[in-house]
Amino acid sequence: MDQNLSGINYGYIIVKATTANGALPVERAVVTVRDLEDRIISVLFTDASGLTQKIKVLAPPKSNSQSPGTDLPPFYAYNIDTDKEGYISVRDVDVPVYPGITSVQTVELIPLSEGNEGNGNGDIIYNEGFPPDL
């Protein structure tokens, strides 16, 4: 587990942007990682492979997942916005990050139709975290 001397725990996030059902990487997509209070943690760009660099983010103590019946979360959640000109923007909400683990978030970008210059209200939102109440 990645923990510094002050007892703060960390996890990691890498975003992989693709198109054509994952067949093609999307280079130079803008990736914004935010906490659940909408504060920007990091702004990154994807490389020729469609990958961002790995970023370090806060995570809860590993012991949270080892104590049944506790109300303490075993992971922290982050929101990730991925944008690229010519594609519909994607927002992944509640992306879980566990201590000492690298979370790889794959984002499928869909090209805009010809003549459509903006993505406006066409954003796609995926809830990656908390399961629905059944």
N, C-alpha and C positions, 0 to 999 in steps of 0.2 A: 504494500500500500504506500502511496506517496504521501508522506506527512512531514511537515517541517518541525522545527524544534518547539514551536508554540502550540503544537497539537492540531493545527489546521489540516484538514484532509483535502485532497485534490483528485479530480478525474480529468479526462481529456476528451476533446471533440475533434473529429475530422469530418468534413463534409465532402461528399462525392457527387458532383453534378453531371447528369447524363441526359441524353435525349434519344429518340428512336428506340424506346423500350429498353434502355440501358446499353444499346449497342455503340453509341458514340459519346465520348466525353465532351463536356461543354467548358471551353477555356474562357477565362476572364469573367466568369460570373461573379457578382458581388454577393458575399455571404455576410449577414449581420447576425451575430449571436447576442441575445438579450436575456436578462434574468426575467423572472415572472412579474417583476414590478416595472418592466419595460425599459430598464437601464441597459445601455449598450455595453457589452462586455468586450466585444472585438468586432472589427470589420476586416474581412479577408477577401482574397481573390483566388479563384481556382486556377490551377496550372494547366499545361497541355494535356495532362491525364484526367482533368476534371476534379482534381483533389485540392483541398486547402491544406495549409500547414496544420500541424497538430497544435491546439491551444489548450492551456491549462485552466481549469475552472474549479470553483469550490465544490466539494462533495461532502456528504455527512460522514460521520465515523462508521467504520465497517461494523462496529458492534451494534448499530441500529438494526442491521439485518439478521442479527444472531439472537435477538431477544423477542420471542413470540409474545403476542399480546400487548406490545408497546405501541404507543401512538406516534413514535418517532419514525420519520420516513427513512427507508433504506437507500434512497437516491434523492438527488436534487434535480429539478426540471428546468429546462431552458427552452426558449423560443428561438427558432432559426428562420430567417428570411433569406431567400435566394432569388436574385434578380439578374436578368440579362436582357439587353435590348433585343427585341424580336421574339421574346418568349413570354408566356404567362408567368407572373410571379408566383412563388410558392412559399407558404408559411407552414413550418412544422412546429406545432405547439406541444409543450410538455415533453420534450425530448429528455429521457432519463439519463443521468450520469451517476455512476457508482464510483466509490472511492478506489483509486488505483487502476481503473479500467478505462480503455479508450473506446468511446462510443463513435461508431462510423455511421453517419446519417446519410443515406443515399437519397438524392433528390432528382426526380424525373421532371425535366423542363419540357414543356409542350410549346412548339413554335406557334406564334400568332398567325392568323390567316392573312393572306396577302391583302394589303391596303389597310390593315389595322395597325395604327402607329402606337397606340397606347394600350396598357393592360387594364387601366381603370378598375372597375369592379370585377374583373375577370380573374382575380387572384384565387388560387387554390389553397385551401387550408386543410391540413391533416393533423388530427390529434394523435400524437405518438405515445402518450402516457396513459394516464389513469383509465382503467377499464370502466365501461358504463355500469351504472347500478342496475342489477337485474332483479 
